[in-house]
Amino acid sequence: MGARTGKEFLAGLKDDREVWLRGERVANAAEHPELRGAARAMARLFDLQHERPDDCLMTDDETGERVNVTHLIPRSKEDIQRRRRGFEVNAEASVGMMGRSPDYMNVTFAGFAGSPGKWGANGNEEGAENLVRYQRKMALEDLSLTHTIVNPTIDKTRDKDFAGGNDPVPLHKVGETEHGIIVRGARILATLAPFSDDLAVYPSHPAPQGADAYALAFSISMNTPGLIFLCRDSAAAAHAEHFDRPLSTRFDEQDAFVIFDDVEVPRDRIFIDGNLDVYNTVMFGGWAPNVMHQTMIRSQTKLEFAWGLAARMAEMVNDTSPITQQMLGEIRAYSEIVRSAVRLGEENARDYGEGTWFLDDAPLAPMRALLPRWFPRVTEIFHLIGSHNLLATPSRAQLDDERLRPLIDRYLHGANGVSADDRAALFRLAWDFVSTELGARGELYERYYFGSGARHVQLNHLIGDRTRADALVDSMLEPPP
């Protein structure tokens, strides 16, 4: 089939999957008032690949079909640079607001399929073959995936009890059938669940000895019986005008708690079945520098959008104060640091084994530590620059009211002849970016989407190469020649 259109993507959402939003089972995410905006934003990504084929598509070597470039298994630095533009097109479409657009899982599985030896170690050859075959299916059918890799937090003093195989909460294997295995339990956090074709499960943190039943990796269809998705409350502002909530009406990608109520996983979709050695090692090495190509481009795009929007806020009220200019410069610095890290990672890309190339991890690792701190600071800067102006934003209905409009034009216009419409539109966009339900979810997402920011700060020290740093210290401890 090759690259799908937006219409084809939306048609694929019409099945009997069990997705719950508040107290309602969603019949069709493409038409639900709180989901349809994001569904259409997703459909736009599928259409964009046809509108921008030079950036977004490549020709599959075996079938000759045109497929999305983010399925590319990089074999050279040029391949790394080739797929960058595809990531940029996706990120620009949502100004970085949709962190789990399909290209995230596309690049994830392309990286997995590029390392079949790691997945096929310790007698797991069949799992590796299943994974490579599935990645081909993803590319040729242009599937949209959600994933869930984290166990629910129930009791932090006891969350490692599953080591003895006694914890019923985390996802685990409970039996086998003629056609596959039966799994039970729960995981979080399936972002993009209402807008996906399949759900992927793969390792996050290593599992301890004795936890073989929890060592699982597989992919299944979203409408598999027993698979239940409980969505958080929507931030989509379903009944709002686009003018009033320009981001919330389009880019709430949703997050869901996943329950596996005795779900059968077909044997040809199983990538790891109780193989602890593979489960505990397969994510080390190339996974992070591979997926961070997508995540860092998305983050840099969002930071650049934030810089532009904050600057426009200041211009709207003619704020040229040094402190405001310093804060604007701070946001731009964050954006350019991330851009530079991506380019340096690309320039020093290398073969991580089996002929598969990923970005150099050295300049990217600090970004995993710092971005969870930078994005909350960006929110603070918006509050400081926007101040009460973020709250003084007439709605579209108020602007269209015949009695109110002359008063709004008189008292709520911008500096230097800016109209009340333009002022309200800009400050509403800023409010939606940092302070609505979507804005609050976005900050929480940026803090934790790549794991604990605090842990990454610690790891940045623990795994750093201190060779040169120690040599510099030693050079000063030695007496001069």
C-alpha positions as CSV (number, residue, x, y, z in Angstrom):
1,M,0.0,0.0,0.0
2,G,2.8,2.5,0.8
3,A,2.2,6.0,2.3
4,R,-1.4,6.6,3.3
5,T,-3.4,9.7,2.9
6,G,-5.2,11.5,5.7
7,K,-8.5,10.1,4.6
8,E,-7.2,6.6,4.6
9,F,-5.7,7.1,8.1
10,L,-9.1,8.4,9.5
11,A,-10.9,5.4,8.0
12,G,-8.5,3.1,9.8
13,L,-9.7,4.4,13.2
14,K,-13.2,3.1,12.7
15,D,-13.1,-0.3,14.5
16,D,-14.3,-1.8,17.8
17,R,-11.3,-0.8,20.0
18,E,-12.1,-0.2,23.6
19,V,-11.1,3.4,24.3
20,W,-12.8,5.2,27.2
21,L,-13.0,9.0,27.7
22,R,-14.5,10.0,31.0
23,G,-17.6,7.7,31.3
24,E,-18.0,7.1,27.6
25,R,-16.7,4.4,25.3
26,V,-15.6,6.2,22.2
27,A,-17.2,4.8,19.1
28,N,-15.1,6.7,16.5
29,A,-12.2,8.9,17.5
30,A,-12.3,10.6,14.1
31,E,-15.8,12.0,14.9
32,H,-15.8,12.4,18.7
33,P,-16.1,16.1,19.6
34,E,-13.1,16.0,22.0
35,L,-10.9,13.9,19.8
36,R,-11.7,14.9,16.2
37,G,-9.4,17.9,16.2
38,A,-6.3,15.9,17.0
39,A,-7.5,13.2,14.6
40,R,-7.6,15.7,11.8
41,A,-4.2,17.1,12.9
42,M,-2.9,13.6,12.6
43,A,-4.5,13.1,9.2
44,R,-2.8,16.3,8.1
45,L,0.6,14.6,8.8
46,F,-0.4,11.8,6.4
47,D,-1.4,14.2,3.7
48,L,1.8,16.3,4.2
49,Q,3.9,13.4,3.1
50,H,2.3,13.5,-0.3
51,E,2.4,17.3,-0.5
52,R,6.1,17.2,0.4
53,P,7.3,14.0,-1.1
54,D,10.9,15.1,-1.6
55,D,11.2,15.7,2.2
56,C,8.9,13.0,3.5
57,L,9.0,9.9,1.2
58,M,11.5,7.4,-0.1
59,T,11.2,4.4,-2.5
60,D,11.2,1.0,-0.9
61,D,14.0,-1.1,-2.4
62,E,12.0,-4.3,-2.6
63,T,8.5,-3.2,-3.6
64,G,9.1,0.1,-5.3
65,E,6.4,1.7,-3.2
66,R,6.8,5.2,-1.7
67,V,7.0,5.0,2.1
68,N,7.7,7.5,4.8
69,V,11.4,8.4,5.2
70,T,11.2,8.0,9.0
71,H,11.1,4.2,8.4
72,L,14.6,4.4,7.0
73,I,17.2,2.2,8.6
74,P,20.2,4.5,8.3
75,R,23.3,3.0,6.8
76,S,25.3,6.2,6.4
77,K,25.6,9.8,7.6
78,E,23.7,10.8,4.5
79,D,20.8,8.6,5.5
80,I,20.8,10.3,8.9
81,Q,20.6,13.7,7.2
82,R,18.1,12.5,4.7
83,R,15.5,11.6,7.3
84,R,16.0,14.9,9.3
85,R,13.8,16.9,7.0
86,G,11.0,14.4,7.4
87,F,11.2,14.9,11.2
88,E,11.2,18.7,10.7
89,V,8.1,18.7,8.5
90,N,6.2,16.7,11.1
91,A,7.4,18.9,14.0
92,E,6.5,22.1,12.2
93,A,3.0,20.9,11.5
94,S,2.2,21.0,15.2
95,V,4.9,23.5,16.2
96,G,6.4,20.7,18.3
97,M,3.2,20.2,20.4
98,M,2.6,16.6,19.4
99,G,5.6,14.7,20.8
100,R,4.4,11.2,19.9
101,S,3.4,11.7,16.2
102,P,3.8,8.5,14.2
103,D,7.4,9.3,13.2
104,Y,8.5,8.6,16.8
105,M,7.5,5.0,16.7
106,N,8.6,4.8,13.0
107,V,12.2,5.7,14.0
108,T,12.1,3.5,17.1
109,F,11.2,0.3,15.1
110,A,13.6,1.2,12.3
111,G,16.3,1.3,14.9
112,F,15.2,-2.0,16.4
113,A,15.1,-3.7,13.0
114,G,18.6,-2.3,12.2
115,S,19.9,-4.3,15.2
116,P,18.5,-7.8,14.7
117,G,21.6,-9.4,16.2
118,K,20.9,-7.8,19.6
119,W,17.2,-8.8,19.5
120,G,18.1,-12.3,18.4
121,A,20.7,-13.0,21.1
122,N,20.4,-15.8,23.7
123,G,18.1,-18.0,21.6
124,N,15.7,-15.2,20.6
125,E,16.1,-15.6,16.9
126,E,12.4,-16.1,16.3
127,G,11.5,-12.9,18.2
128,A,14.1,-10.9,16.1
129,E,12.6,-12.3,12.9
130,N,9.1,-11.3,14.0
131,L,10.4,-7.8,14.8
132,V,12.1,-7.3,11.5
133,R,9.0,-8.6,9.6
134,Y,6.8,-6.3,11.7
135,Q,8.9,-3.2,10.9
136,R,8.4,-3.9,7.2
137,K,4.7,-4.1,7.8
138,M,4.8,-0.8,9.6
139,A,6.5,0.9,6.7
140,L,4.5,-0.7,3.9
141,E,1.1,-0.2,5.5
142,D,2.1,3.2,7.0
143,L,0.8,2.3,10.5
144,S,0.4,4.7,13.4
145,L,1.6,3.2,16.7
146,T,1.2,4.0,20.3
147,H,3.4,2.3,22.9
148,T,3.5,1.7,26.6
149,I,6.7,0.8,28.5
150,V,6.2,1.9,32.1
151,N,4.6,-0.1,35.0
152,P,1.9,1.8,37.0
153,T,3.1,3.3,40.3
154,I,1.1,1.8,43.1
155,D,3.4,1.8,46.1
156,K,7.0,3.1,45.7
157,T,8.1,1.1,48.7
158,R,6.9,-2.2,47.1
159,D,7.1,-1.5,43.3
160,K,9.9,-4.1,42.9
161,D,7.8,-7.0,44.3
162,F,7.3,-8.3,40.8
163,A,10.9,-9.6,41.0
164,G,9.4,-12.6,42.8
165,G,6.6,-12.9,40.3
166,N,4.0,-12.0,42.8
167,D,2.8,-8.6,41.6
168,P,-0.5,-8.8,39.6
169,V,-0.4,-5.1,38.5
170,P,2.5,-4.9,36.0
171,L,1.9,-6.5,32.6
172,H,3.0,-10.1,32.7
173,K,2.4,-13.4,30.9
174,V,-0.1,-15.8,32.4
175,G,-0.5,-18.5,29.9
176,E,-0.1,-19.8,26.3
177,T,-2.5,-20.8,23.6
178,E,-2.1,-22.6,20.3
179,H,-1.7,-19.3,18.6
180,G,0.3,-17.2,21.1
181,I,0.5,-16.1,24.7
182,I,-2.0,-14.6,27.2
183,V,-0.9,-11.4,29.0
184,R,-2.5,-9.7,32.0
185,G,-1.9,-6.5,33.9
186,A,-1.4,-2.8,33.1
187,R,1.0,-0.3,31.8
188,I,1.3,3.4,31.2
189,L,1.3,5.8,29.3
190,A,-0.1,5.2,25.8
191,T,0.1,8.6,24.2
192,L,-1.7,8.7,20.9
193,A,-3.9,5.8,21.8
194,P,-7.1,6.9,20.1
195,F,-5.3,7.7,16.9
196,S,-3.2,4.6,16.5
197,D,-3.5,1.3,14.5
198,D,-1.4,-0.8,16.8
199,L,0.0,-0.8,20.4
200,A,3.7,-1.7,20.9
201,V,5.2,-3.0,24.2
202,Y,9.0,-3.1,24.7
203,P,11.5,-2.8,27.5
204,S,12.0,0.3,29.5
205,H,14.0,-0.4,32.7
206,P,15.8,-3.8,33.2
207,A,13.9,-6.4,35.1
208,P,15.4,-8.3,38.0
209,Q,16.2,-12.0,38.1
210,G,13.0,-14.1,38.6
211,A,10.9,-11.6,36.6
212,D,10.8,-13.7,33.4
213,A,7.0,-13.4,33.1
214,Y,7.3,-9.6,32.9
215,A,10.1,-9.7,30.2
216,L,7.8,-9.1,27.2
217,A,8.0,-7.2,23.9
218,F,5.3,-7.4,21.3
219,S,2.9,-5.4,19.1
220,I,-0.9,-6.0,18.7
221,S,-3.8,-4.3,17.0
222,M,-5.7,-1.7,19.0
223,N,-8.9,-3.6,18.7
224,T,-7.5,-6.8,20.2
225,P,-10.1,-8.3,22.6
226,G,-9.4,-7.6,26.3
227,L,-7.3,-4.5,25.5
228,I,-8.7,-1.4,27.3
229,F,-7.6,2.2,27.1
230,L,-8.6,4.7,29.8
231,C,-7.9,8.2,28.5
232,R,-7.2,11.2,30.7
233,D,-9.7,14.0,30.6
234,S,-9.4,15.8,27.3
235,A,-7.7,19.1,26.9
236,A,-9.1,19.5,23.5
237,A,-11.6,22.3,24.2
238,A,-14.1,20.6,21.9
239,H,-16.6,23.4,21.6
240,A,-14.2,26.3,21.5
241,E,-13.6,28.4,18.5
242,H,-10.2,28.0,16.8
243,F,-9.5,31.7,17.6
244,D,-10.1,31.1,21.3
245,R,-8.0,27.9,21.6
246,P,-5.8,27.6,18.5
247,L,-3.6,24.8,19.9
248,S,-6.1,22.9,22.2
249,T,-8.6,22.5,19.4
250,R,-6.0,20.6,17.3
251,F,-3.0,19.1,19.2
252,D,-4.2,17.1,22.2
253,E,-2.5,13.8,21.3
254,Q,-4.1,12.2,24.4
255,D,-2.6,9.8,27.0
256,A,-4.1,6.5,28.2
257,F,-3.8,4.0,31.0
258,V,-3.7,0.5,29.4
259,I,-5.3,-2.6,30.9
260,F,-4.5,-6.0,29.5
261,D,-7.5,-8.1,30.6
262,D,-6.2,-11.6,29.5
263,V,-5.1,-10.4,26.0
264,E,-3.9,-13.0,23.5
265,V,-0.8,-11.9,21.6
266,P,-0.3,-13.7,18.3
267,R,2.9,-15.7,18.1
268,D,4.2,-13.8,15.1
269,R,3.8,-10.5,16.9
270,I,6.0,-11.5,19.9
271,F,9.5,-10.0,20.0
272,I,10.5,-11.1,23.5
273,D,8.8,-13.9,25.5
274,G,10.5,-14.2,28.9
275,N,14.0,-13.8,27.7
276,L,15.5,-11.7,30.5
277,D,19.0,-11.4,28.9
278,V,17.6,-9.8,25.8
279,Y,15.0,-7.8,27.6
280,N,17.7,-6.3,29.9
281,T,20.2,-5.5,27.2
282,V,18.5,-4.7,23.9
283,M,17.7,-1.0,24.8
284,F,21.3,-0.1,25.5
285,G,23.5,1.3,22.9
286,G,21.8,2.7,19.8
287,W,18.2,3.2,21.0
288,A,18.6,6.6,22.6
289,P,20.7,8.3,20.0
290,N,18.4,7.0,17.3
291,V,15.0,8.2,18.8
292,M,16.6,11.4,20.0
293,H,17.0,12.5,16.4
294,Q,13.2,12.8,16.3
295,T,12.7,14.1,19.9
296,M,15.4,16.7,19.7
297,I,14.1,18.1,16.4
298,R,10.6,18.3,17.8
299,S,11.9,20.0,21.0
300,Q,14.0,22.5,19.0
301,T,11.0,23.3,16.9
302,K,8.8,23.9,19.9
303,L,11.5,26.1,21.5
304,E,11.9,28.2,18.4
305,F,8.1,28.6,18.2
306,A,8.2,29.7,21.9
307,W,10.9,32.3,21.2
308,G,8.9,33.7,18.3
309,L,5.7,33.8,20.2
310,A,7.2,35.4,23.3
311,A,8.9,38.0,21.2
312,R,5.6,38.9,19.5
313,M,4.0,39.2,23.0
314,A,6.6,41.7,24.0
315,E,6.2,43.7,20.7
316,M,2.4,43.7,21.1
317,V,2.8,45.9,24.2
318,N,6.0,47.6,23.1
319,D,8.0,46.0,25.9
320,T,11.7,46.8,25.1
321,S,13.0,46.5,28.6
322,P,16.4,44.9,29.1
323,I,15.0,42.2,31.4
324,T,12.4,41.1,28.8
325,Q,15.1,41.1,26.1
326,Q,17.3,38.9,28.3
327,M,14.4,36.4,28.8
328,L,13.8,36.3,25.1
329,G,17.5,35.7,24.5
330,E,17.4,32.9,27.0
331,I,14.7,31.1,25.1
332,R,16.6,31.5,21.8
333,A,19.7,30.2,23.5
334,Y,17.9,27.0,24.5
335,S,16.6,26.6,20.9
336,E,20.1,27.1,19.4
337,I,21.8,24.8,21.8
338,V,19.4,22.0,20.9
339,R,19.8,22.7,17.2
340,S,23.6,22.6,17.6
341,A,23.5,19.3,19.5
342,V,21.4,17.7,16.7
343,R,23.8,18.9,14.0
344,L,26.9,17.8,16.0
345,G,25.2,14.4,16.6
346,E,24.6,14.0,12.9
347,E,28.0,15.1,11.9
348,N,29.6,12.6,14.2
349,A,27.1,9.8,13.4
350,R,28.7,6.4,13.3
351,D,28.0,2.7,12.8
352,Y,26.7,1.3,16.1
353,G,26.9,-2.3,14.8
354,E,25.4,-4.5,12.1
355,G,25.9,-1.6,9.6
356,T,23.3,0.6,11.2
357,W,24.1,4.3,11.8
358,F,22.8,6.5,14.6
359,L,23.7,9.9,15.9
360,D,26.6,10.4,18.2
361,D,25.1,10.2,21.7
362,A,27.7,12.6,23.4
363,P,26.0,15.9,22.5
364,L,22.5,14.5,23.0
365,A,22.9,13.1,26.5
366,P,23.1,16.6,28.1
367,M,19.9,17.5,26.3
368,R,18.0,14.7,28.1
369,A,19.2,16.2,31.4
370,L,18.5,19.9,30.6
371,L,15.3,20.0,28.5
372,P,13.1,18.9,31.4
373,R,14.4,22.0,33.2
374,W,14.3,24.4,30.3
375,F,10.7,23.9,29.3
376,P,9.3,24.8,32.7
377,R,11.5,27.9,32.6
378,V,10.0,28.8,29.2
379,T,6.6,28.7,30.8
380,E,7.8,31.0,33.6
381,I,9.2,33.4,31.1
382,F,5.8,33.5,29.3
383,H,4.1,34.3,32.6
384,L,6.6,37.1,33.3
385,I,6.4,38.7,29.9
386,G,2.7,38.1,29.4
387,S,1.7,39.0,32.9
388,H,-2.0,40.1,33.2
389,N,-2.2,40.5,29.4
390,L,-2.5,36.7,29.2
391,L,-5.8,37.1,31.0
392,A,-7.2,40.1,29.2
393,T,-8.1,38.3,26.0
394,P,-11.6,38.8,24.5
395,S,-13.1,35.8,23.0
396,R,-14.2,35.5,19.4
397,A,-17.8,35.9,20.5
398,Q,-17.1,39.0,22.4
399,L,-15.2,40.5,19.5
400,D,-18.1,39.8,17.3
401,D,-20.7,41.4,19.6
402,E,-22.0,44.7,18.2
403,R,-22.1,46.4,21.5
404,L,-18.8,45.2,22.9
405,R,-16.7,45.5,19.8
406,P,-16.3,49.4,19.8
407,L,-15.3,49.3,23.5
408,I,-12.8,46.5,22.9
409,D,-11.3,48.4,20.0
410,R,-10.9,51.4,22.2
411,Y,-9.4,49.7,25.3
412,L,-7.8,46.4,24.3
413,H,-5.8,47.1,21.1
414,G,-2.1,46.7,20.9
415,A,0.8,49.1,20.6
416,N,1.8,50.8,17.3
417,G,-1.6,50.5,15.8
418,V,-2.1,46.7,16.3
419,S,-5.8,45.9,16.2
420,A,-7.8,44.3,19.1
421,D,-8.3,41.2,17.0
422,D,-4.6,40.7,16.5
423,R,-3.8,41.4,20.1
424,A,-6.5,39.0,21.4
425,A,-5.4,36.3,18.9
426,L,-1.8,36.5,19.9
427,F,-2.3,36.5,23.7
428,R,-4.9,33.7,23.4
429,L,-2.3,31.6,21.5
430,A,0.3,32.3,24.3
431,W,-2.3,31.4,27.0
432,D,-3.1,28.2,25.2
433,F,0.6,27.4,24.9
434,V,1.4,27.6,28.6
435,S,-1.7,27.9,30.8
436,T,-4.7,25.9,29.5
437,E,-5.2,22.2,30.2
438,L,-3.1,21.5,27.1
439,G,-0.3,23.9,28.2
440,A,-0.2,22.2,31.7
441,R,-0.1,18.8,30.1
442,G,2.7,19.9,27.8
443,E,4.9,21.0,30.7
444,L,4.3,17.7,32.5
445,Y,5.1,15.9,29.3
446,E,8.4,17.8,28.8
447,R,9.5,17.0,32.3
448,Y,9.0,13.2,32.0
449,Y,8.6,12.1,28.4
450,F,12.1,10.7,28.3
451,G,12.2,9.5,31.9
452,S,13.2,11.4,35.0
453,G,15.1,14.6,34.2
454,A,16.8,14.4,37.6
455,R,18.1,10.9,36.9
456,H,19.4,12.0,33.5
457,V,21.3,14.8,35.2
458,Q,22.9,12.2,37.5
459,L,23.6,9.9,34.6
460,N,25.2,12.7,32.6
461,H,27.9,12.7,35.3
462,L,28.1,9.0,35.9
463,I,28.4,7.9,32.3
464,G,30.4,10.8,31.0
465,D,33.9,10.3,29.6
466,R,36.2,12.0,32.2
467,T,39.4,11.2,30.4
468,R,40.2,14.7,29.3
469,A,38.7,16.3,32.5
470,D,40.9,14.1,34.7
471,A,43.9,14.9,32.6
472,L,43.4,18.6,33.0
473,V,43.1,18.3,36.8
474,D,46.2,16.1,36.9
475,S,48.1,18.6,34.9
476,M,47.5,21.2,37.6
477,L,48.4,18.8,40.5
478,E,51.8,18.1,39.0
479,P,54.6,20.6,39.7
480,P,55.5,22.8,36.8
481,P,58.4,21.7,34.5
